[in-house]
């Protein structure tokens, strides 16, 4: 089969000045991680914080310069290591996709670092926080820049490791430790598919270089005999992204990942981690052929709908945004499935900004709630307070106007209101889905219907969150009036928290992405920001219908929650279903975990049986040996000793009478003669 694939020599390409700049940006967080991880405890917390933040700011500036300077594609390739005559190469590809992603990742990371300087001030384990962030960012940059699947996989795993460390940052809490373990295990399960894909592709094509694989796969798809190889490899890579980008059914780890610090949640859900899966699919889209794109579309559709439904009945303020991220990732996957790579990447970019802003805005409110609890502790009142429960919030609109304004614009972008970035990117995806339905028909129309339904659901649960957090009265006072004096003294957050909110909120407006607020494909972003991508025809009715769904859902949410107490949950069964993630985890446990444990227990029982059999055999031989020893010592040796002793006794007996005494001899002779006479007399 492999003989049908022509051999392509992998040429080595030296790095030019543009590539060297990209490598410089890549190594900056690695050096920061090494420096802070090994010497951080000996550096003042303020110096440590500003050092990491300053490095990230420089990286963002250099990334912007790199993006402006790049023209076309810049590919660098060099030998990584050699085994005999086999040379393993690694490569780095720079184009508009990768440099745009670098700008997004470094900007959001810079904002998160700046926010963290104040948010994480005087928090425990502070010396580990910024090194972990640096490891996280460097790993993401490795995924962005790498043009080799094997190297990409290494950074893919490092992202998973960094997320494990950050999600479980407060590992003293059982919930944080469990969430970190859950995220790690779910991702490792999915990552196994990535390993399989790499082995398949290397066995078939002899390389893991993405640029070379693209050429070889495009040649091989003409041969039906090898068509199954790219199909199966593409399916395996997609399944790896199901874990990393939190798709059905493996998305259940992402809401629990909110156990980490809020800035970490913003980083996870915006520019890194979950976006890595979508970006990987865009890089390897040449493997998504035949029926695989349809599968991606269906699973993306199911993910978007299920996560949106769960967000409706969730009261944890961060988990609402987590389910929102899962839902939006479903949109991106649907776009990838219908071949709208440009729309998928566009929504990935806009989502990074407004979702980071949403997380940081909610984090500012949570920060205020924690401060109230801390003040209670300072006055000797140790009361349990769920600072993330939206039912205990309310009235923060007037207390924190800057936070409310930042939340409002990012909220508008997420639900897709006109003149905001989300309106442009989400409608681009809806247009691509509609075009596919027109061509394909049948089940594709169901995908379109679900996508529009999810638009309405998104507007509903986000309006619900806005009302519960920022409007109405401060509902915690209804359960504990002692918090009133602390709530009265709440003021706007410090500027180190507000500046990232303002900048990220500003990026939620349309003019950063298109001069036309109603049509993205006429703007500079969709025209110039991409090397490739299929542009779809603009349909005026799509934004109109989407806006009607959005406005209708807003009206319903306002009517439902404007006066609600929000403490009473009248739909316990539905809430229980959503809280248990549609019992997906239990299903996974039943289908995969329990069988593994059953097999493990069977293997353990078999091993125990073998051990017992071996021990029984040993005990048997020990008993036989003991019996043989007893028989030898008491029967064989005893008989020998008895005979010898008896003879010795007889000899001693007779020897005692043979002492040379003539009278004794006479007596014995007389006795013997008498006995003989008795014997003769008896028989005669």
N, C-alpha and C positions, 0 to 999 in steps of 0.2 A: 504494500500500500504506500509506504513512504517513498518508494521509487517514483511514484507519480508526481511528487513534489520536487521541483527543481531546487538544487542546492544554491543558496545565496551566501556568498562570503560576507561576513560581518566586518565592515571596515572600521578602523579606529579613526576617530575624529577629534582633533585637539580642541580644547576650550578656547573660545575667543574672549574678548574683553567683556561682552555682555554676559556670557556664561560665568566668567570669573566673578562678576558682581553678584550674580544669583547665588553662587557658592558662598560668597562672603556673607550674604544675608542668611543663608542656611546655617552657617557655622556659628553665627553670633549667639543664638539661644543655646546651642550646645555648650559653648564656652561659659555662658552664664550659668547653666545648670551645673557644670563641673565646679565652677568657682563657689557658687552659693551652697551647693549640697555638701561640699567637704569643708568649707570654712565659714558657712553661714552663721553658726552658733557663736563665732568669735567676732561677728560684725553687728553693729547696732541695728535694731529693727528698722529704723527710719532710713539708714544708709542702704540696707538690704533691699527695702521696698523701692526706693528711688533709683537704685542701680538697675534693677530688673525692668522698671518702668521706662527708664531712659534708654536702655538698649532696645526695648520694643518700639519706642518712638523713632529711634534712628532707623530701625528696620522698616518701619512704615514709610518714612521719607525715601529711603533707598528703593523700596518696592514701587513707589509712585514714579520715581525717576526711571527705574527699569521698565515699567509699563509704557511710559511715554517714549522711551528710547528705542524700544524693540520694533523691528520691521521684519515681517515674515516669521520664519521659524529658525531657531538656533539649536542645533543638535550637537551634543558633545558625547563622545564615547571613548572609553579607555578600558584597559585590561584590569579586571578586579583581582583575579587569582588564576593560577594554572594548575591542572592536575595532569601530569604527563603531557600528552599532545593536545589535551582539551583546554581551551581558553574560555574562561568565564568573564564576560564583559559587563560593564555597567554603563548607564548613559543618563543624560539629562536633556530634557526637551523644553525649550522655551518658546511659547507662542502666546497669542492673545488670551487663550483660555487660561494657561498656567499663570501668566503675570497678573491677569485680572483676579484670579483666585488668591494670589499672593497679597495683592493690595487689600482684598476683603479680609483675609485671615489676619494680616498684621494690623490693620486698622481696628478691627473688633478686639483683637488681643490687646492692643494698646489701650483701648477704652476700658477693657476689663482690668488691666493692670492699674490704670489710674484710679478706677473705682475701688479696687482692692486696697490701695494704700490707706484709705480711710476706713473702708468696711471691715478689713481684717486687722485693724489696729488693735493691739493688745489682746488678740485672740490667741488661744493656745496652739502650739505646734506651728507658730508663725515662721520659724526658721526653715520649715519644710515646704511651705506653701508656694513661694515664688520659684524655687527650683523645680517643683513639680509642674508649675505652669510653663516654665521654659522647656522642660522635656516634652510637654504636650505640644507646644507650638512648633518646636523643631521636628517632631515626628510628623505633624501635619504638613509642614513644608516639604519633608522628604517624600510624602505621597504625591504632593502637587508637582514636584520637579522631576521625579524619577520617570524614566522611560523604559524601565526594566521591571517585569512582573515580580521577579524574585526580590529585588531591592524594595519594590513597593510593598511586598508582603512583610518584609522586616519592619518597615516603618508603620505598616498597618497594625502589627502586633505591639509596637512601642506605643502607639496611640491607645490601644487597649490597656496596656500596662499603666500609662499615665492616667487614664480615666479611672482605673481601679484605685490608684493611689489617691486621686482627688475626690472621687465619690465617697470613699471610706476615710476621708481626711480626719474626721472626728471619730476615729475607730473605737473610742471608748463607749460610744453609743451602740447598742445592739442593732438598731435599725440601720445605722450607717455601715457597719461591718457587713450586715446581711445584704444590703443593697449593692455594695461593692462586689461582693462574692457573686451575687446574682448576675450583675452586668458582665462580669468576667467570664462566668461559665456559659452564659447564653452566647456571648461573642465567640468564645473558643469553639463552641459547637458549630457555629456557622463558618468559622475560619477554616475548619477542616476541609470544606468544599474548595476554598481558595488553594490549599495545598494540592488537592486533587487536580484542579485546573492547571496549575503550574506543571505538575508531573505529566499530564496528558499532552500539553502543548510542547514541552521539551522533548518528550519521547517521540512526538510526531514530526516536529519541525526543527529540533536540535538547537533551539534558542529560546530565551525568554525576553528578548528585546521587543518592545511593543511595536516600534516602527517597522522592524523586520517581519514580525508576526503579521502585521496588517497586510503587507505585500503578499506573504505566503498564503494567508487565509483567502485573500481575494483571488489568488490563483487556484487554490484547492477547491473552492466551492463549485467550480465548474465540473469537478469529478464527483459523481454520486457516491463513489466508493469511499471517499474521505469526508463526505459532508457531515457525517455524524460526529466527527472530532471537534470542529468548531462549535457545533450545536451543543454538545455536552459540556465543552469548556465554558461556553457562554452561560449555560445554565448553572454551572458550578460557581462561576464568579458572581452571578446574580444572587445565588443563595448566600454567598458570603456577605453581600450587601444587605440582605434581609436582616441579618443580625446587627451589622454596624449602623445601618440607616433605619433600624427599628420598623420593619415591615411585618405585617401579619404573616405568621402567628408569633414571631419572636420579638414583637415590640414591647412585651410586658415588662422588660427590664428598665425601660427608659423612664416611666413615671417614678419608679422607686429610686432612680438616680438623683432625684431631687434632695436626697438626704445629705448631699454635699453642700458646701458653701454656695450662696446664690451667685456670686461671680462665676464660679465653676459651671453652674447650670447654664448661664448665659453663653459661656464659651462652648460648652458641649452642644448646645442647640443652635448655635449661630454659624460660626465659621469653621468649626472643627468637628471631629468625631462623626456625628450623624451625617454631615455633608460629605464626608469622605466616601461613603458608599455611592452616592449619586455621581460624584466626580469620577470615581473609578469606572462606573458604567459608561460615562461619556468618553473616557479615554479608550475603553475597549468595546465601543459600540459596534465595531466590525465583527465581533463575535456573536452579536445578538441577531441571529438570522432565523429563518423558517418560522416555527411556532413559538419560539422563546419570547419575542416582543409581546405577543398576545397574552402570554402568561404573566409577564411583568405588568401589563396594563390591568389585568383582572385583579392581581394581588394589590396593586397600588390603589385601585378603586375600593376594594374591600377595606384596606387599611384606612383610607381617608374617611370613609363613612363610620366605621366602628369607633375610631378614636374620637371623632367629633361627637358621637352619641355619648361616649363616656365623659367627655368634658362637660356636658350639660348637667350631669348629676354629681360632679366632683366639687368638694368644698375647700380642698387644699389649693391655695392660690397659685403655688408653683406647679402643682400637678395639672391644673387647668391648662397652663401654658405648655406643659410637657405633652399632653394629649394633642394640643394644637400643633405642636411641632411634628408629631407623628402623622397627623392628618395632612399637613402641608407637604411632608415628605412623600405621602401617597400621591399628591398632585404631581410632584416632580417625577415620580416613577411612572405615572400614567403618561406624562409627556415623553419620557424616554421610550416607553413602550410603543408609542405611535410615531416615533422617529422625529419628534420635535425637540432635538437636542438644544437648539437655541432657546426655546421657551423654558425648558427645564433648567438650563444654566441661569437664565435671566431670573427665574423665580428663586433659585438658590441664592443669587446675589442679593435681591431685594429682601428676601426673608432673613438673611443674615443680619441686616441692619435693624429692621423693625422688631425682630424677635429678641435680639440682644437688648434693645431698648425696653421692651416689655418686661423682660426678666429683671433688668436692673431697676426699673421703676417699681415693680412689685417688691424687689429686694429692699428698696429704700423704705417702703412702708413696713416691711417685716423688721427692718433695722429699728424703726421707731417703736414697734411693738415690743421688741426685745429690750429696748431702753426702759420702757415703762415697767417691764418685769424686773429689770435690774434695780430700778429705783425702789420697787417694793422690797426686794431682797436687802437693799441697803438699810431699810427701815425695819428689818426684822420680820417682814411678812413673806413667808415662803409659800407662794401659791403657784400651782400648776397653771400654765397658760400656753395654749397652742397658738403661737404667733403666726401660723400660716393659715389658720381657719378663717375664711372670708366671712363666716357668720358672726365672728366677733369683731369685725372691722366696721367701716362706715364713717362718713364725715371727714375723710382725709383730703377732700377737694380744697377746702379752705385752709386747712392746716399746712398742706404741702402743694402750693399752686404750681411750682416748676415741675415737680414730679408728675402732677396731674396733667399738665400740658404735654410733657414728653410721652406719657402713657397714651394720651388722647390721639396724638398724631400717629403713633405706631399702631394703636388700635384701629384707626381708620385705614392704615395701610394693610393690616392683616385681613380685615373684613372686606377689603376691596372697594372702598369708596372712591369716586372720581377725584382726580388731582393728587392721588397718592400712588406710591410705587407699586403697592400690591395690586392695585386696580389694573395696571399695565401688564404685570407679569402673570397674574392669575387669568386674566382674559386672554392672554396669548396661549395659555394652556387650554382653556375652554375652546378657543377657536381651532386649535390643532385637533382636539377630540372630536369636534363637530365635523371637521373636514374628513377625518378618518371614518366617521359614521356614515357620511354621505357616500364615500367610496365603498366601504365594506358592508354597511347595513347590519341587519340582524342584531346580535348582542351588543354591537358598538353603541347603539342608541341607548341601551340600558346604562352603559358607562357614562354617557353624556348626562342622562337623567340623574344618576347618582352624584356626578360632579356638581351639577347645579344645586341639588339638594344639600350637599355639603357646604356650599356657599352660604345658604340660609342658616344652617346649623352653626357655622363659624360665627356669623353675625350674632346669633342668639346667645351662645355661651360667652362670647367676649363682652357683649352688652351686659349680660348678667354679672360678669366679674366686675366690670366698671361700676355698676350700680352698687354692688355689695361692698366694694372697697372705698369708693370715693364719694358716694352720695348717701343721703339719709343721715340718721343719727349713729353715734358711736355705740354699737349694740353690745359691746362688752360691759357697758355700764348697767345693762339690764340684769346681768348676772352678778356683778360685783361693782357697787357704786364707789368703792375705795379708789378705783383707777381714775376717777374724774379729775382729781388735782394734778395727776401726771399727764393726762390727755390735754388738759388746758394749757400745759406748758410745752406741748409739742410744737416745734418750729420746722422750717424747711431744712433739708439735709445740708451738710457742708458742701462747699463748692467742688471738692474733689469727687463727690458723688454726682453733683448736678451737671458739671461740665460734660462728662460722658453721656448723660441723658440728653442734654441739649444737642450735642453733635450727632448722636445716633438718631435722635428724633428728627433732626433736619434732613438726614439721609432718607427719611420716609416720604419726602415730597417727590413729585414726579420729575421736576426739572433736572435732577441729577442723572436721569436715565433717558429722558426724551423731552424734546421741546414741545411735542404734541402731547397734551395731558390725556388724550383719549385713545391714542394709537401708538404702541411702542415701536412698531416696525418701520415707522417713518422717522423715528428718532435716531440719534447717533449711536446709541447702545446696540440696537439690533442690527444696524448697518455695518458698524465699524469694529465692534468689540469682539467679533467672532471670526475665526478662520473658516469655519464651515457651519452648516446648519440649513435645514429646509424651512424656508419662510412660508407662512400660510396666509391665505387671503383674508383680508379684514372683513368681518361681518358686523355691521352696525347693530344688529339686533342682539348680539351676544352680550355686549356690555349693558344694554338696556334691560335684558331679561335678568342678568346677574344682579344689576342694581335693584331691580324690583324685588328679587328674592332677599337681598340684603336689607333693604328698607323695611320690607314686611316683617322680617325676623327681628329687626331692631324694635319695631312698634310692639310686637308681641312680648318681647323681653321687658320693655319699659312698662307695659301694662301689667305684667305679671309680678315684677319685682320692685316697683316703685314704692309700695307700701308694705311689702311682706316682712314679717319678723325674721324669717329665714332660719329660725331655730328648729322648727318642726319639720321633719321629713315625712311626708305623707305617702311616699312611694318607696317603702323600705325594700320590697322585693326587687324592684328595678334597680335601686341603688346598690343592693347587695350583688346583683348580677354584674353591674358595672365595676363595683369595687373589687370584685374577683376577676376582673378582666375577661368577662364572658366565660369564666372557668377554663380559659385557655391553658393556664398553668397547670390546673388539675388534669386537663386532657393530656398535656405534654408529660406530666408525671405518670399518668396511667399508661400512655402509649410507649414512652421511651424510658423514663426513669425507673418505674417499677419493674418492667421487664429486665432492665440492666441489673437491678438489685436482685431480681429473681434468679437470673443467670449467675450472678456473682454468688448468691447464697448456695445455688446448686453446685457451683464450682468449689465453694468453700466446704460444702457438705461432702462432695466427692473427695476433696483433698483430706478432709477429716477422716473419711472412711479409709482412704489409703494409709493415712498415718496410723489409724487404729489397727488396720490389718498388719502393717509393718511392726507396730508395737506388740500385737498379739503373737505374731510369728517370733519376735524376739523373746517375749515372755515364755512361749512354748519351749523354745530351745533352752532358755534358762532353767525352766522346770525340769526338762529332760536331763540337762546337765547336772542339776542338783540331785535328781534321782540316781543318775549314773554314779555320781560321786558317793551318795549314800550306799548304793549297792556295792560299789568297789571297796569302800572303807569298811562296811559292816558285814558284807556277805563274803566277797572274795578274800579281802585282807583278813576279815574276822575268822574265816574257816582255816586259812593258812596259819594264822596265829594260834587258833584253837588246837590244831593238830600238833603244831610245834610245841605248844605249851603242855598238851597232854603227854606227849612223848617225853618232854622234859620232866614232867611230874612223875611218870612211871620210872624213868631213869633215876630221878632223885630218890623215889621211894625205895627202890631196890638197892640203890647205892648206899642208902643210910644203914642198911643191914650188912653190907659187905665191908666190915672194918678190920678184918684179920683176927676176929675173936673166935677160938676153936669151939668154945662152949656154945656160942651163937650158931655156928654152922651145925653143931650136933643137934641143937633144938630144931632147926629148920629141916634137917634130914629126918628126924623123928616124926615131925608133924607131917611132912610130905609122905612118909611111909604109912602113917596112920590114915591119911586121906585116901591113899591108894587102896588100903584094905577095905575102908568103908565103901569105896566105889565098886570094888570087886564083890563085896558082900551084897551090895544092892542089886547088882545084875545077876549074881549067881544064886 
